[in-house]
């Protein structure tokens, strides 16, 4: 019997188009459980999506300097 274990499917850095902040995204994976998951810029809450088994982990690297309003 094969057990399902979670793993880190993908890790990448992304720049938010709205505020210019740079953040890293870690997408968890688990065979048979990947769906479209939303994640958000940690500064301005701009929504992004990826394929993952659960909510992606987002870590701010550098706050952007673009002007934006909530």
DOMAR-627581 format. One record per residue (C-alpha): residue number from 1; z, x, y. Coordinates in steps of 0.25 Angstrom, whole numbers. Last residue first. Layout:
BEGIN
+------+-------+-------+-------+
! senu !     Z !     X !     Y !
+------+-------+-------+-------+
!  NUM !     Z !     X !     Y !
...
+------+-------+-------+-------+
***
This chain:
BEGIN
+------+-------+-------+-------+
! senu !     Z !     X !     Y !
+------+-------+-------+-------+
!   70 !    -2 !   -24 !   198 !
!   69 !    -9 !   -16 !   209 !
!   68 !   -17 !    -3 !   208 !
!   67 !   -20 !    10 !   215 !
!   66 !   -24 !    21 !   206 !
!   65 !   -14 !    33 !   205 !
!   64 !   -12 !    32 !   190 !
!   63 !     1 !    35 !   183 !
!   62 !     0 !    46 !   173 !
!   61 !     4 !    47 !   158 !
!   60 !     9 !    33 !   155 !
!   59 !    11 !    29 !   141 !
!   58 !     5 !    17 !   134 !
!   57 !     8 !    14 !   119 !
!   56 !    -2 !     4 !   113 !
!   55 !     3 !    -9 !   108 !
!   54 !     1 !   -11 !    93 !
!   53 !   -10 !    -9 !    83 !
!   52 !   -20 !    -4 !    92 !
!   51 !   -34 !    -6 !    98 !
!   50 !   -34 !    -4 !   113 !
!   49 !   -32 !   -12 !   126 !
!   48 !   -29 !    -9 !   141 !
!   47 !   -22 !   -17 !   151 !
!   46 !   -18 !   -12 !   165 !
!   45 !    -3 !   -12 !   166 !
!   44 !    -3 !    -4 !   180 !
!   43 !     6 !     8 !   176 !
!   42 !     8 !     8 !   161 !
!   41 !    -7 !     4 !   158 !
!   40 !    -7 !    -7 !   148 !
!   39 !    -9 !    -9 !   133 !
!   38 !   -16 !   -20 !   125 !
!   37 !   -19 !   -20 !   110 !
!   36 !   -31 !   -24 !   103 !
!   35 !   -28 !   -24 !    88 !
!   34 !   -25 !   -14 !    77 !
!   33 !   -16 !   -19 !    66 !
!   32 !   -24 !   -16 !    53 !
!   31 !   -21 !    -1 !    53 !
!   30 !   -10 !     2 !    63 !
!   29 !   -13 !     9 !    76 !
!   28 !    -5 !    12 !    89 !
!   27 !   -12 !    15 !   102 !
!   26 !    -6 !    26 !   111 !
!   25 !   -10 !    25 !   125 !
!   24 !    -8 !    36 !   136 !
!   23 !    -8 !    33 !   151 !
!   22 !   -15 !    37 !   163 !
!   21 !   -14 !    28 !   176 !
!   20 !   -26 !    26 !   184 !
!   19 !   -21 !    12 !   190 !
!   18 !   -32 !     2 !   185 !
!   17 !   -41 !    11 !   176 !
!   16 !   -29 !    15 !   168 !
!   15 !   -31 !    29 !   162 !
!   14 !   -30 !    30 !   147 !
!   13 !   -24 !    41 !   137 !
!   12 !   -26 !    39 !   122 !
!   11 !   -19 !    38 !   109 !
!   10 !   -25 !    30 !    97 !
!    9 !   -21 !    25 !    84 !
!    8 !    -6 !    29 !    84 !
!    7 !    -2 !    25 !    70 !
!    6 !     5 !    13 !    63 !
!    5 !     7 !    13 !    49 !
!    4 !     2 !     2 !    39 !
!    3 !     6 !     4 !    25 !
!    2 !    -4 !     6 !    14 !
!    1 !     0 !     0 !     0 !
+------+-------+-------+-------+
***
